[in-house]
Every structure is written in structure tokens, then in C-alpha cells.
Amino acid sequence: QRQMHVNGVYHRLGETVTGLRERFTVTEGGLLAAAHRAGAGDVKKYFSALEQAGWDSSRVTLPPEKYGQFTIDTFKAVETRLREFSTTNPWSR
């Protein structure tokens, strides 16, 4: 959580993403799940690439000189976690 606040990912809460499968809203549950699996740095790279593509996943390109080891597979994995956990409340038991 702290890393996502520091690197600016938390300000993405509430953004609507046109994902590869469907549109979804970025939620805290999705952010926590994605960061838990991929790391806060990769979640930040996901949003950077997505913003450059106009918030449409189908238009994302990942030039290696800018994104290094962050591949389309990693992009898809982060998006999957964001989407699948978008309705999860991380604070309910």
C-alpha cells in the first residue's frame, strides 16, 4: 500500500479502463491484488502504458527501451487482477 501511495498509483482509483475483455473501474481491491501479484512497480508501468494509449488496452504498445522487462504478458496479468478484484472489498471479512 505504501509503495503505491509513494509511486502515485493510488490516484488511479475510480478510473475507468477499456480493458482487453471488458470495461472496469479501478478499485482499491483491484490495486492491492495486482500489486500483491506483480509488484507496485509493474502496476505503475501498467498505468503509464495505459494512459499513453488513451485508457484503451487494445492500443497499448510496450517499447522495450522504455518498459524493459515489462512485457505484454505482464500487462495482461496486471489487468486481469485489476478486473477480477474490482468488486472485492479488501477490508471486509
C-alpha positions in Angstrom: 0.0 0.0 0.0 2.7 2.4 1.0 4.6 1.8 -2.3 1.5 2.5 -4.3 0.9 5.8 -2.5 4.6 6.8 -3.0 4.7 5.9 -6.7 1.3 7.6 -7.4 -0.7 4.5 -8.3 -3.4 5.2 -5.7 -4.6 8.3 -7.5 -5.9 6.0 -10.2 -8.8 4.8 -8.0 -12.1 5.3 -9.8 -10.5 5.5 -13.3 -12.5 3.6 -16.0 -10.4 1.3 -18.2 -11.4 -0.1 -21.5 -9.8 -3.5 -20.9 -8.9 -6.3 -23.3 -12.1 -8.2 -22.2 -14.4 -5.5 -20.8 -14.6 -2.1 -19.2 -13.9 -1.9 -15.5 -13.3 0.6 -12.8 -10.0 0.7 -10.8 -10.7 -0.1 -7.2 -8.6 -0.5 -4.1 -9.3 -4.2 -4.1 -8.0 -4.5 -7.6 -4.9 -2.4 -6.9 -4.0 -4.4 -3.9 -4.5 -7.7 -5.7 -2.4 -6.5 -8.7 0.4 -5.1 -6.6 0.4 -8.3 -4.5 1.0 -10.4 -7.6 3.1 -8.2 -9.8 4.5 -5.6 -7.5 3.8 -1.9 -7.2 6.4 -1.0 -9.9 4.7 -3.1 -12.6 1.3 -1.7 -11.6 2.7 1.8 -12.2 4.1 0.7 -15.6 0.7 -0.7 -16.5 -1.0 2.7 -15.8 1.8 4.5 -17.6 1.3 2.4 -20.8 -2.5 2.6 -20.5 -2.5 6.3 -20.1 -0.4 6.7 -23.3 -2.9 4.5 -25.1 -5.9 6.7 -24.1 -7.1 4.2 -21.4 -7.7 1.6 -24.1 -5.8 -1.7 -23.5 -6.2 -2.7 -27.2 -4.0 0.3 -28.2 -1.1 -0.3 -25.8 2.4 -0.7 -27.1 5.4 -1.5 -24.9 8.7 -0.4 -26.5 11.5 -2.3 -24.7 13.6 0.8 -24.5 11.0 2.4 -22.2 9.4 -0.6 -20.5 12.4 -3.1 -20.3 11.2 -6.5 -19.0 7.6 -5.3 -18.6 6.0 -7.4 -21.4 2.5 -7.7 -22.8 2.1 -10.9 -20.7 2.8 -8.9 -17.5 0.5 -6.1 -18.8 -2.3 -8.7 -19.2 -1.6 -10.2 -15.8 -1.9 -6.9 -14.0 -5.1 -6.0 -15.9 -6.6 -9.4 -15.1 -6.0 -8.8 -11.3 -7.4 -5.3 -11.5 -10.5 -6.5 -13.3 -11.1 -9.7 -11.3 -10.8 -8.0 -8.0 -12.6 -4.8 -8.9 -15.6 -5.8 -6.9 -13.7 -7.1 -3.9 -13.6 -5.0 -0.7 -10.2 -5.7 0.8 -11.3 -4.6 4.3 -14.4 -6.9 4.7 -14.1 -10.3 6.4 
